[in-house]
Structure formats: structure tokens, C-alpha cells
Amino acid sequence: MSDTSTTTVGAAAEQDTIVLGENQYGKAEVRLVKVDRDTPRHRITDLSVTSQLRGDFGVAHTEGDNSPVVATDTQKNTIFALAKDGIASPEQFAMRLAEHFTSSFDWVTGGRWGVKQYSWARIPTSLTDDAADGEHNHSFVKGGTETRTAVVQRDGDEVFVVAGLEDLSVLKSTGSEFHGFPRDRYTTLVETDDRILATSVTARWRYSSVDVDFNAVYEDVRRVLLETFADVHSYALQQTLYQMGKRVLEAHPEIAEIKFSMPNLHHFLVDFAPFGMENPNEVFYAADRPYGLIEGEVKRAGAAPEPRAWASVTGFC
């Protein structure tokens, strides 16, 4: 057989060899509520935490050898145990979990730790017992529609933090137009210079540093997003998305990029003509499906991409 034939056979054999690819495992959606009781005015932190480890787990897959497998139940218990010392912020708590697992087990080289934080607000009250500043000290009501999110990825000694929020429902009753789009024989949408604009914002932003006051930045990013949505006279949801991202980056140099997924939650004017009535942009019906889905990234032109930070962060372009 010629050398060429030998090479071809060897390449074919290598191509047919089956090996284990990238993998991770852990405990998903550990529900955790932490009550801080240091003072009579309690604070609650309501989280859903997912821990996934990466490292040398090959024999568990190929041979059924569980000697390197840190049980998912152990990961769950670790989440509860570390919470006892305090949460601080979703980002910091996830980084503490990453440090614990990579320093406790030599073969764990990294992983992914995702945290969702659900908001609770103090119940307003006119009573004075167990209350301060018109709010009850230890009674709460479910907060806004949105959920705070954080994803920490660790690769060796490198740590990447992507923070965000989801289900931030917003609507403006005017100050939005949509016209000038191309028309063909399938186009039936009527152009408008005054419409309801509504969406449910999911946003994720990547920090260029971990030396950040995560709670303070999160609150200000949320403020900027809401103010920009309200302020911008919108000619398209795409334009509003870009302006929201632009203003966040202008306000926060520690953020390298921000990504959005924003459905266009359509509100259609009800046709009152069959009833002999007028409807001057007052009565609408809300259609939940189908809906436009607008997604985009706003970034600094000179920021180096970091795909490891976005690994398994789905739902974005």
C-alpha cells in the first residue's frame, strides 16, 4: 500500500474514533431564602442557584467511575452552607462558590454558577409597631416583574461575570411610531405615528472587571434602562434597544458590552367602525402570540470579545 493510502486509512480511522467532548454537571435551581436578622429590620434575599462543575470527569462518562464526581447533592448543601455567611450580591455569591469548588477539588478546573434573585418589597403600613419610615420591618410583598440574574464562569484562575435582568415589563402609551418599512403583496400592517410600545426586557451585561460594587451598578443600570425607554421617542423597538444599551455603556465604563432580547408585545387598536363608533387610540387588544422578537448587542468598539463569559448563556444573538 502506498504512503498516501496509509495516510488516508489512518485519517479515516481517527475520524471514526469516538471521544468525550466538553461537559459539565451540577445541581440546578437550588431555591434559597436568606433572612438577615442582625437588626429588628430584617432583610430577605430570595435566590435560585445553579452550580455546574467543569474539569477532569472523563472516567465517570467512559467507565462509570465516580471517584472524581462531586455529588450534586454536595453542591446543593454547599450552596446552603455558604449562604449562612451572607449573600452580599448574586455575583459575589457565585464567585464564592466558584472559588470554593475549584480550590477544594484539584480536578475541578472551572465551571458555571448561575444565580437568579427575586425581588421583595417591604409592605407599606400606617402603623407604628414593628415599622419604620412607613414600612414594616419584617413583612414583605412580592416586588416588580423582573428577576435579577448573574452568571459567573471560571476557567482556571480567570473569572468572568455576566449580570442582568429578565422579565422587566415596560409600556409607553404614546411616543412611539412605526412607518417607512418596505411593503410587498403580503404586507397588511398599517403605518402609524402614534402607537403603544410594550416589551419585556431581558438584558445581560459583561463586566470587564470583578472589582465592582455589583448591587450599586445593578440598581443604576436598571434605572438607566427604564429612564431611556421612557425618554426616547421611538421610531422602532430596535432604535430604543440601541439607545438603552448606549446610555448604559456611557454611564458605566466597567461594562464592556450589553445584550438584549426584547419581544414586541403588540397592542392593536380595536375597530369600532362596525358599531358606528370612533376609537381615537383608546381601546386596544393585547396579542400575546405571535410577537416580534428584537435582539441585539451594544458594545464598545475597542472591547475584546470574550466568548468564555457567554458560554451557555442562551437566547441572544
Phi, psi and chi 1 to 4 in degrees:
 res  aa     phi    psi   chi1   chi2   chi3   chi4
   1 MET       -  138.7 -177.4  179.2  -67.6      -
   2 SER   -71.9  163.5   67.0      -      -      -
   3 ASP   -61.3  -35.8  -69.8  -17.9      -      -
   4 THR   -64.2  -42.5  -57.8      -      -      -
   5 SER   -64.6  -39.6  -60.3      -      -      -
   6 THR   -63.3  -42.6  -58.5      -      -      -
   7 THR   -62.9  -41.8  -57.9      -      -      -
   8 THR   -63.6  -43.2  -58.0      -      -      -
   9 VAL   -64.4  -42.8  171.0      -      -      -
  10 GLY   -63.1  -41.1      -      -      -      -
  11 ALA   -65.4  -39.2      -      -      -      -
  12 ALA   -66.0  -40.8      -      -      -      -
  13 ALA   -63.9  -40.6      -      -      -      -
  14 GLU   -65.0  -38.9 -177.5  176.2   -5.5      -
  15 GLN   -64.9  -31.9 -175.9  175.3   -5.4      -
  16 ASP   -83.0   -9.5  -70.8  -20.8      -      -
  17 THR   -70.9  132.9  -59.1      -      -      -
  18 ILE  -102.9  126.1  -62.2  172.4      -      -
  19 VAL  -132.0  163.2  -63.3      -      -      -
  20 LEU   -77.7  133.6  177.6   67.4      -      -
  21 GLY   -95.8 -160.9      -      -      -      -
  22 GLU   -60.1  144.8  -67.1 -176.1    3.8      -
  23 ASN  -154.2  157.8   60.5   89.4      -      -
  24 GLN  -155.4  160.4   61.8 -174.6   21.4      -
  25 TYR  -157.1  161.7   81.9   99.5      -      -
  26 GLY   169.5 -160.7      -      -      -      -
  27 LYS  -106.9  129.0 -156.8   68.6  156.9 -176.4
  28 ALA  -105.3  143.1      -      -      -      -
  29 GLU    54.6   55.2  -60.9 -171.4   47.0      -
  30 VAL   -77.4  114.3  177.7      -      -      -
  31 ARG   -85.4  126.8  -66.9  -68.2  -77.6  111.4
  32 LEU  -140.4  128.1  159.3   68.0      -      -
  33 VAL  -121.8  121.6  175.2      -      -      -
  34 LYS  -109.3  126.7  172.8   70.7  164.2   63.4
  35 VAL  -107.8  119.5 -178.8      -      -      -
  36 ASP   -91.5  116.6  -68.6  -46.7      -      -
  37 ARG  -113.9   25.0  -55.6  174.6 -178.8  -89.4
  38 ASP   -62.6  -28.9  -62.0  -21.3      -      -
  39 THR  -130.9  168.1   69.6      -      -      -
  40 PRO   -61.5  -18.8  -24.3   34.4      -      -
  41 ARG   -92.5   96.6 -166.6  167.4  176.7   81.5
  42 HIS   -74.8  158.1  -66.2  172.0      -      -
  43 ARG  -130.8  133.9 -174.8  169.5   65.1   89.1
  44 ILE  -115.6  143.8   62.1  171.3      -      -
  45 THR  -125.5  118.3  -53.7      -      -      -
  46 ASP  -111.9  113.7 -174.1   -5.4      -      -
  47 LEU  -126.9  155.5  -56.2  179.7      -      -
  48 SER  -123.2  120.1  175.7      -      -      -
  49 VAL  -118.8  133.5 -176.7      -      -      -
  50 THR  -120.5  127.7  -66.2      -      -      -
  51 SER  -116.5  127.1  169.5      -      -      -
  52 GLN  -135.2  125.7  -66.0  173.9  -71.0      -
  53 LEU   -99.2  146.9  -53.1 -176.4      -      -
  54 ARG  -126.2  146.4  -61.4  169.6 -174.9  156.8
  55 GLY   161.1 -149.5      -      -      -      -
  56 ASP   -91.5   83.9 -173.3    5.6      -      -
  57 PHE  -115.5   20.1  -58.3  108.5      -      -
  58 GLY   -57.7  -43.6      -      -      -      -
  59 VAL   -67.4  -25.8  -67.6      -      -      -
  60 ALA   -64.8  -36.1      -      -      -      -
  61 HIS   -80.1  -44.0  -66.9  -91.2      -      -
  62 THR   -89.3  -26.0   60.2      -      -      -
  63 GLU  -124.8   -4.8  -59.0  175.2   24.7      -
  64 GLY    70.4   22.6      -      -      -      -
  65 ASP   -91.3  111.1  179.5   -7.2      -      -
  66 ASN   -91.6   11.0  -67.4  -35.2      -      -
  67 SER   -60.5  -30.2   58.2      -      -      -
  68 PRO   -93.4    1.0   33.6  -33.7      -      -
  69 VAL   -85.0  109.2  176.3      -      -      -
  70 VAL   -75.2  111.4 -177.9      -      -      -
  71 ALA   -53.3  142.7      -      -      -      -
  72 THR   -62.9  -29.7   63.9      -      -      -
  73 ASP   -65.5  -36.0 -169.7   67.8      -      -
  74 THR   -63.7  -39.7  -59.1      -      -      -
  75 GLN   -63.4  -41.4  -65.4 -178.9   52.0      -
  76 LYS   -59.6  -48.5  175.5 -158.4   69.1  178.0
  77 ASN   -63.4  -35.9  -67.2  -20.9      -      -
  78 THR   -64.1  -39.8  -57.3      -      -      -
  79 ILE   -59.1  -46.5  -69.3  167.5      -      -
  80 PHE   -64.2  -42.9  -71.3  134.8      -      -
  81 ALA   -65.4  -43.3      -      -      -      -
  82 LEU   -69.6  -26.4  -94.0   61.2      -      -
  83 ALA   -66.8  -25.7      -      -      -      -
  84 LYS   -60.0  -32.2 -173.5  177.1 -174.1  -57.7
  85 ASP   -81.0   -2.6  -63.0  -31.4      -      -
  86 GLY   115.7  153.9      -      -      -      -
  87 ILE   -97.8  -40.6  -56.6  -63.6      -      -
  88 ALA    66.9  -73.4      -      -      -      -
  89 SER  -151.9  158.8   71.6      -      -      -
  90 PRO   -56.3  -40.3  -25.3   34.4      -      -
  91 GLU   -65.1  -46.7  -65.6   85.6   -5.4      -
  92 GLN   -67.0  -37.3  -71.7  166.9  -57.4      -
  93 PHE   -64.7  -42.6 -173.1   57.4      -      -
  94 ALA   -63.7  -38.7      -      -      -      -
  95 MET   -67.0  -34.5  -73.2 -167.8  -70.2      -
  96 ARG   -64.8  -40.8  -75.7  177.6   58.3 -152.5
  97 LEU   -63.1  -42.7  -70.4  169.0      -      -
  98 ALA   -60.7  -44.1      -      -      -      -
  99 GLU   -65.0  -40.4  173.3   60.6   27.0      -
 100 HIS   -61.6  -51.1  170.7   84.0      -      -
 101 PHE   -71.3  -38.2  -73.8  111.1      -      -
 102 THR   -75.1  -24.2   55.4      -      -      -
 103 SER   -91.1  -20.9   63.0      -      -      -
 104 SER   -88.1  -24.8  -60.6      -      -      -
 105 PHE  -131.3  113.6  -54.8   95.4      -      -
 106 ASP   -58.2  -32.7  -67.2  -19.2      -      -
 107 TRP   -85.6   -6.5   59.1   92.2      -      -
 108 VAL   -86.7  108.7  177.1      -      -      -
 109 THR   -97.6  -10.1   57.5      -      -      -
 110 GLY   175.9 -161.2      -      -      -      -
 111 GLY   162.9 -168.9      -      -      -      -
 112 ARG  -135.0  127.7  177.4 -169.7 -172.0  -83.3
 113 TRP  -125.7  115.8  -69.6  -91.6      -      -
 114 GLY  -111.4  136.2      -      -      -      -
 115 VAL  -131.8  132.8 -177.5      -      -      -
 116 LYS  -115.2  135.2  -67.9 -175.1  177.2 -177.4
 117 GLN  -117.3  125.9  179.8  173.1   -8.8      -
 118 TYR   -96.8  139.8  -53.3  103.6      -      -
 119 SER   -91.5  139.7   60.4      -      -      -
 120 TRP  -130.7  141.9  -69.4   85.9      -      -
 121 ALA  -118.1  150.2      -      -      -      -
 122 ARG   -67.6  142.2  -60.1 -176.2 -172.8  -80.5
 123 ILE   -74.0  124.0  -67.3  179.2      -      -
 124 PRO   -64.7  144.0  -17.3   30.6      -      -
 125 THR  -151.3  147.3  179.9      -      -      -
 126 SER   -94.7   -2.3   59.4      -      -      -
 127 LEU   -81.6  163.7  -53.6  177.2      -      -
 128 THR  -108.0  -20.4   56.0      -      -      -
 129 ASP   -71.6  133.1  -68.6  -17.0      -      -
 130 ASP    53.6   38.8  -66.3  -39.4      -      -
 131 ALA  -143.4  159.3      -      -      -      -
 132 ALA  -154.8  137.9      -      -      -      -
 133 ASP    54.7   36.0  -60.0  -36.4      -      -
 134 GLY    76.4   13.1      -      -      -      -
 135 GLU  -130.8  143.4  -64.0  177.1  -27.5      -
 136 HIS   -72.4  144.9 -157.5  -85.1      -      -
 137 ASN   -75.2  -28.1  -73.5  -23.2      -      -
 138 HIS  -142.4   28.0   54.3 -105.9      -      -
 139 SER  -128.1  137.6  -64.0      -      -      -
 140 PHE  -134.3  156.2  -57.7   83.4      -      -
 141 VAL  -125.2  145.3   61.9      -      -      -
 142 LYS   -54.1  135.0 -169.4   71.2  172.1  174.3
 143 GLY   -82.9 -147.0      -      -      -      -
 144 GLY   -66.3  177.5      -      -      -      -
 145 THR   -70.5  -24.9   61.5      -      -      -
 146 GLU   -83.1  158.7   78.2  -82.9    5.8      -
 147 THR  -119.6  131.6  -60.9      -      -      -
 148 ARG   -79.1  141.3  179.9  176.3  174.3  178.3
 149 THR  -130.6  154.0   63.7      -      -      -
 150 ALA  -150.6  138.0      -      -      -      -
 151 VAL  -129.8  121.2  174.6      -      -      -
 152 VAL  -110.5  126.4  167.7      -      -      -
 153 GLN  -113.5  135.4  -46.4 -102.9   11.0      -
 154 ARG  -123.1  132.0 -178.3  157.2 -179.5  158.0
 155 ASP  -131.0   98.6 -175.0    5.4      -      -
 156 GLY    65.7 -122.9      -      -      -      -
 157 ASP   -93.5   -2.0  -67.3  -29.4      -      -
 158 GLU   -90.7  135.7  -66.2 -175.0  -86.2      -
 159 VAL  -123.7  134.4  176.8      -      -      -
 160 PHE  -125.8  133.5  -50.5   97.5      -      -
 161 VAL  -121.3  122.8  178.9      -      -      -
 162 VAL  -118.9  117.7  172.5      -      -      -
 163 ALA  -106.4  169.8      -      -      -      -
 164 GLY   174.1 -167.2      -      -      -      -
 165 LEU  -150.8  160.9   52.5   79.0      -      -
 166 GLU  -143.8  156.9   57.7 -170.5   31.0      -
 167 ASP    61.6   36.3  -60.8  -33.1      -      -
 168 LEU   -85.6   97.1  179.7   63.5      -      -
 169 SER   -83.5  124.8  -62.1      -      -      -
 170 VAL  -136.6  151.2  -70.2      -      -      -
 171 LEU  -151.7  139.5  177.9  150.7      -      -
 172 LYS  -124.8  135.7   58.9 -165.1  -56.2 -179.2
 173 SER   -85.9  -10.0   55.8      -      -      -
 174 THR  -157.0 -173.3 -169.1      -      -      -
 175 GLY    78.4   24.3      -      -      -      -
 176 SER  -141.3  135.7  173.8      -      -      -
 177 GLU  -130.1  163.8  -52.6  179.7   26.1      -
 178 PHE  -156.7  108.7 -170.2   60.2      -      -
 179 HIS  -159.4  171.6   48.1   74.9      -      -
 180 GLY    84.1    7.9      -      -      -      -
 181 PHE   -82.1  156.3   48.8   87.8      -      -
 182 PRO   -67.2  149.5   23.0  -32.9      -      -
 183 ARG  -123.8  140.8  -50.9 -169.1   70.5   86.8
 184 ASP  -136.7 -167.7   65.4   10.0      -      -
 185 ARG   -70.3  -12.3   61.0 -180.0  179.4  146.3
 186 TYR   -98.7   -0.1  -60.8  116.4      -      -
 187 THR   -85.2  122.8  -57.9      -      -      -
 188 THR  -120.6  -12.9   59.5      -      -      -
 189 LEU   -62.6  130.7 -174.6   65.6      -      -
 190 VAL   -84.7  134.8  177.1      -      -      -
 191 GLU   -68.2  149.0  -63.5 -170.4  -10.9      -
 192 THR  -144.1  147.1  179.0      -      -      -
 193 ASP  -112.4   12.4   59.0    5.6      -      -
 194 ASP  -159.5  107.6 -171.2    3.8      -      -
 195 ARG  -143.2  164.1   66.6  169.4 -177.9  169.5
 196 ILE   -75.9  134.6  -73.3  178.6      -      -
 197 LEU  -116.6  119.7 -179.2   66.0      -      -
 198 ALA  -138.0  144.1      -      -      -      -
 199 THR  -157.3  168.4 -173.5      -      -      -
 200 SER  -121.6  106.8  179.1      -      -      -
 201 VAL   -80.5  126.3 -179.6      -      -      -
 202 THR  -113.8  124.0  -64.9      -      -      -
 203 ALA  -133.0  143.0      -      -      -      -
 204 ARG  -134.0  134.2  -58.9  -80.8 -169.5  -88.5
 205 TRP  -129.8  144.4   54.2   89.9      -      -
 206 ARG  -102.8  128.8  176.2  173.2   66.4   87.3
 207 TYR   -83.3  141.8  -72.0  107.3      -      -
 208 SER   -88.7   -3.0   53.4      -      -      -
 209 SER  -147.8  157.6  166.9      -      -      -
 210 VAL  -103.0    0.3  -63.0      -      -      -
 211 ASP   -89.7   73.5 -174.2   17.5      -      -
 212 VAL  -137.5  143.7  174.2      -      -      -
 213 ASP   -82.5   89.6 -176.0  -19.9      -      -
 214 PHE   -61.2  -39.5  -66.8  109.4      -      -
 215 ASN   -64.9  -44.2  -72.4  -27.6      -      -
 216 ALA   -66.1  -42.3      -      -      -      -
 217 VAL   -66.8  -41.8  174.8      -      -      -
 218 TYR   -57.5  -48.6  173.0   82.3      -      -
 219 GLU   -60.8  -37.9  -68.9  -62.2  -27.9      -
 220 ASP   -76.0  -36.7 -165.2   61.5      -      -
 221 VAL   -61.5  -43.9  168.9      -      -      -
 222 ARG   -57.8  -44.1 -177.5 -177.3 -176.4  -83.2
 223 ARG   -60.4  -46.1  175.4 -167.5   64.1   80.7
 224 VAL   -62.9  -42.6  171.6      -      -      -
 225 LEU   -60.1  -46.9  -67.1  175.2      -      -
 226 LEU   -67.1  -44.9  -69.3  173.5      -      -
 227 GLU   -62.9  -40.0  -74.7 -172.7   -2.6      -
 228 THR   -68.5  -43.4  -54.4      -      -      -
 229 PHE   -55.6  -43.3  177.5   84.0      -      -
 230 ALA   -71.2  -36.4      -      -      -      -
 231 ASP   -80.1  -38.3  176.6   62.4      -      -
 232 VAL   -73.4  125.3  170.6      -      -      -
 233 HIS   -76.1  114.2 -174.5   97.2      -      -
 234 SER   -95.7  130.8  179.0      -      -      -
 235 TYR  -101.2   -8.5  -66.5   96.9      -      -
 236 ALA  -172.3  151.9      -      -      -      -
 237 LEU   -63.4  -29.3 -172.5   52.3      -      -
 238 GLN   -59.9  -43.1  -72.3   89.6  -25.5      -
 239 GLN   -63.8  -42.6  173.6 -150.6    8.1      -
 240 THR   -63.0  -43.8  -60.6      -      -      -
 241 LEU   -56.1  -47.9  177.8  155.0      -      -
 242 TYR   -63.3  -43.0  176.3   75.9      -      -
 243 GLN   -66.0  -37.1  -71.8  -62.5  -35.9      -
 244 MET   -61.4  -46.3  -69.2  167.2   72.1      -
 245 GLY   -66.4  -41.0      -      -      -      -
 246 LYS   -60.4  -44.7  179.4  173.0  179.5  -72.9
 247 ARG   -70.5  -32.8  -68.0 -172.4 -173.8 -178.0
 248 VAL   -62.9  -46.5  166.0      -      -      -
 249 LEU   -67.0  -35.5  -65.7 -177.7      -      -
 250 GLU   -65.5  -33.8  -71.3  171.8  -16.9      -
 251 ALA   -83.8  -21.6      -      -      -      -
 252 HIS  -135.6   93.7  -68.6  -77.3      -      -
 253 PRO   -65.3  -17.6   20.5  -31.1      -      -
 254 GLU   -77.5   -5.1   67.2  -85.3   21.1      -
 255 ILE  -102.0  125.4  -64.3  176.3      -      -
 256 ALA   -85.2  -35.9      -      -      -      -
 257 GLU  -160.8  158.1   58.0 -166.4  -22.8      -
 258 ILE  -140.3  136.8 -177.9  167.9      -      -
 259 LYS  -119.7  146.6  -61.6 -175.6  179.3 -174.7
 260 PHE  -127.9  147.1  -64.7   92.9      -      -
 261 SER  -130.9  116.0 -178.5      -      -      -
 262 MET  -136.2  105.6  -63.7  168.4   59.0      -
 263 PRO   -70.8  143.8   26.4  -33.7      -      -
 264 ASN   -89.3  101.6 -161.8  -22.6      -      -
 265 LEU   -84.8   98.2  -57.1  179.3      -      -
 266 HIS   -71.0  139.5  -58.3  -61.8      -      -
 267 HIS  -125.4  113.5  -70.1   69.6      -      -
 268 PHE  -102.6  137.2  -64.0  109.8      -      -
 269 LEU   -67.4  129.9 -164.7   67.5      -      -
 270 VAL   -73.5  132.3  176.7      -      -      -
 271 ASP   -82.0  108.9 -177.7    9.4      -      -
 272 PHE   -94.4   -0.2  -79.7  172.8      -      -
 273 ALA   -56.4  -41.6      -      -      -      -
 274 PRO   -60.6  -18.5  -24.3   35.2      -      -
 275 PHE   -99.5    2.1  -42.5  135.3      -      -
 276 GLY    68.7   30.6      -      -      -      -
 277 MET  -123.8  158.0  -60.9  167.6   58.0      -
 278 GLU  -100.2  154.4  -65.3 -176.4   -7.2      -
 279 ASN  -137.1   82.4 -172.4    4.4      -      -
 280 PRO   -78.6   69.2   29.2  -33.0      -      -
 281 ASN    57.5   45.9  -91.1    9.5      -      -
 282 GLU  -117.9  -37.9  -67.4  178.0  -19.7      -
 283 VAL  -118.6  124.6 -179.6      -      -      -
 284 PHE  -128.6  157.7  -59.8   80.9      -      -
 285 TYR  -113.3  137.9   71.8   88.5      -      -
 286 ALA   -92.1  121.4      -      -      -      -
 287 ALA  -100.8  121.5      -      -      -      -
 288 ASP   -89.9  -20.8   63.8  -14.3      -      -
 289 ARG  -151.7  144.3  -72.8  174.9  177.8   80.3
 290 PRO   -72.6  166.6   30.4  -35.5      -      -
 291 TYR  -140.5  152.7   54.4   84.9      -      -
 292 GLY   -70.4  144.9      -      -      -      -
 293 LEU  -125.8  112.3 -178.2   57.9      -      -
 294 ILE  -106.6  123.5  -45.8  -56.8      -      -
 295 GLU  -131.9  146.3  -63.5 -175.6  -40.3      -
 296 GLY  -171.7  162.6      -      -      -      -
 297 GLU  -119.8  137.2  174.8 -173.6   25.6      -
 298 VAL  -119.1  126.6 -175.4      -      -      -
 299 LYS  -143.3  166.2   60.2 -177.2 -179.1  179.3
 300 ARG   -80.1  134.3  -57.8 -176.5 -171.5  -80.2
 301 ALA   -58.9  -33.6      -      -      -      -
 302 GLY   -94.2    2.2      -      -      -      -
 303 ALA   -76.2  127.7      -      -      -      -
 304 ALA   -70.9  136.4      -      -      -      -
 305 PRO   -66.0  149.6   23.4  -32.1      -      -
 306 GLU  -137.4   82.7 -174.3   44.0   80.2      -
 307 PRO   -62.3  -24.6   18.8  -30.1      -      -
 308 ARG   -64.3  -30.1  -71.7  176.5  -66.1  175.9
 309 ALA   -68.5  -29.0      -      -      -      -
 310 TRP  -100.3    2.2  -64.2   99.6      -      -
 311 ALA   -57.8  126.5      -      -      -      -
 312 SER    66.2   13.0   69.9      -      -      -
 313 VAL   -91.5   95.5 -179.3      -      -      -
 314 THR   -90.0  169.4   58.1      -      -      -
 315 GLY    90.4   14.9      -      -      -      -
 316 PHE  -132.0  154.0  -67.0   92.3      -      -
 317 CYS   -77.3      -   55.4      -      -      -
